[in-house]
Amino acid sequence: MGAMRGSRGAEEVASEPPPLRAAVTLSGALMLVGLVVNAVQRGIFHPSGEEDHHEAIFAEYAASQGWVATHFAEFILVLVALAGLLVLCNALRPGTPCLALLATGAVIATGAVWAVLQAVDGVTLKQAVDAWATASGPDKAALFADAEAIRWAEWGLQSYFRLLLGMAFLLLGVATVVSRVIPRWLGVLLLLGGLLSLLVGFSVGYEGLESTVQDALVIAFQLVVLAFAVGLLAVGLRMRPPSSREAGP
């Protein structure tokens, strides 16, 4: 019986969630690093222009030597940020198990769609525009049509990625507000970010990759998510370690 109690105790310890302070700090750090480093590398290496003026932007993509590399980097860095959300889901699990589980599923689904999106944008589209740029005669028009079809598939994936990310943020925001494990204002930021992401997803689905309204929504979304990541990291760093809470005055 003593051995059974010892085994049960070991199982309970193994199933306990990680200390809250470490989880919140790690979550904020992963999100901040993933978002900031990705924004920097995109600003340096990713070609920019009129995204929906296909002939002009395809020429820029074809001339880019670092297209595949920058999309590999973007793929990894956004997954790092999503990993931060998963850590937060786990930290909120004791207080809101159902909401945390639903949020975890939404984050994982978002990561899966993100992987497909980057494969289409970072590899498939690049091969298509390279083939179009070097072609001549009647083949050039056919290859341009192929590249446009791939671009439209990218629109669809980008739209659903934004929608899934928005749902993940909304679920995590509700879990944060309900659980009260971390300050409620962080949950409000998540809810706001989720609504903005949903609006961007609908805009991409109906209008493509650029519009005046969409540009404003994307900037607002990025600022909200940055504020959340910085706030979450600050909250985690300011939390008292478990030992100091137990020791008391």
CORJO-V392217 format. One record per residue. OMEGA is omega in degrees with one decimal (NA if undefined). NEAR is the number of other C-alpha atoms within 12 Angstrom. Layout:
OMEGA/NEAR
OMEGA/NEAR
This chain:
177.6/7
178.5/8
-180.0/9
178.6/10
178.7/11
178.7/12
179.5/13
178.6/14
179.0/14
179.0/13
-180.0/12
178.8/12
-178.3/13
-176.5/11
-179.7/13
176.6/15
-179.6/22
178.8/23
-173.9/24
-177.3/31
-179.3/31
-177.9/28
-179.1/33
179.3/42
179.2/33
179.4/34
179.0/38
-179.2/39
179.7/34
179.7/33
-177.1/36
179.9/35
-179.0/28
-176.9/32
-174.8/35
-178.5/27
178.3/24
178.8/29
-179.9/24
-176.5/17
175.8/25
179.7/26
-177.3/14
-167.4/15
-173.8/23
177.5/28
179.5/25
-180.0/22
177.8/17
-171.2/19
-177.2/26
170.2/21
-163.4/17
-177.0/28
-178.6/24
-175.9/19
176.9/27
177.0/37
177.5/27
179.2/25
-179.4/37
-178.9/29
-177.1/23
178.1/25
-176.7/16
-174.6/22
-177.5/33
-178.4/28
-178.2/22
177.3/30
171.2/34
179.3/27
179.6/27
178.5/33
-177.2/33
-174.5/25
176.0/31
175.0/35
175.1/31
178.3/29
177.8/35
175.7/40
175.8/30
176.8/36
178.8/47
176.8/36
178.8/36
175.9/52
-179.5/43
179.4/38
-178.9/38
-173.6/40
-179.3/31
-177.3/25
-178.8/23
-173.1/27
-177.1/22
179.4/21
179.5/31
178.4/34
178.5/26
178.2/28
177.9/39
178.2/36
179.9/26
178.7/32
179.5/39
177.5/27
177.4/26
178.6/34
179.4/32
178.2/23
177.4/28
179.4/35
178.7/29
179.0/24
-178.9/32
175.9/35
-179.8/27
-176.5/30
-171.8/38
-176.4/32
-174.1/29
-178.7/27
179.5/37
178.4/35
-178.8/28
-178.1/30
175.5/38
179.2/26
178.5/26
-176.1/30
-176.8/28
-177.3/19
176.9/17
178.1/13
-176.7/12
179.7/11
-175.5/15
179.2/20
179.8/19
179.9/19
175.7/26
177.2/31
176.3/22
-179.6/25
177.8/34
178.7/28
177.4/21
177.9/28
179.8/36
173.2/27
175.9/26
176.1/33
-178.3/32
179.7/29
178.0/33
178.6/37
-177.3/32
173.7/33
179.6/36
179.6/40
178.6/33
178.2/36
177.7/45
178.6/35
177.6/35
178.8/40
-179.2/45
179.2/35
179.8/38
177.6/47
177.3/41
178.6/34
179.4/38
-179.2/38
-176.8/26
-173.8/26
-176.4/26
177.6/21
175.2/32
-176.4/36
-176.6/24
-177.8/23
174.7/23
175.5/39
177.6/34
176.3/29
177.7/34
178.5/41
178.2/31
177.6/32
178.3/38
178.5/37
178.8/31
179.6/35
176.8/38
179.3/31
177.1/32
179.2/39
177.0/33
-179.7/29
178.7/29
-178.9/34
-176.5/26
-170.1/19
-176.7/23
-171.6/29
177.7/34
172.1/26
-178.8/20
179.7/16
-179.3/19
179.0/27
179.5/22
179.4/18
-179.4/28
178.5/28
178.7/19
179.2/23
-179.2/31
179.3/28
179.3/24
-179.0/29
176.5/39
178.2/29
178.1/28
-177.7/39
179.0/37
179.6/28
180.0/31
178.1/41
179.8/30
178.3/24
179.2/29
-179.3/29
-177.5/21
177.7/16
176.3/23
176.4/19
-179.6/19
-177.9/14
-178.4/12
177.1/11
-179.1/11
-176.5/9
178.1/9
-177.6/9
NA/6
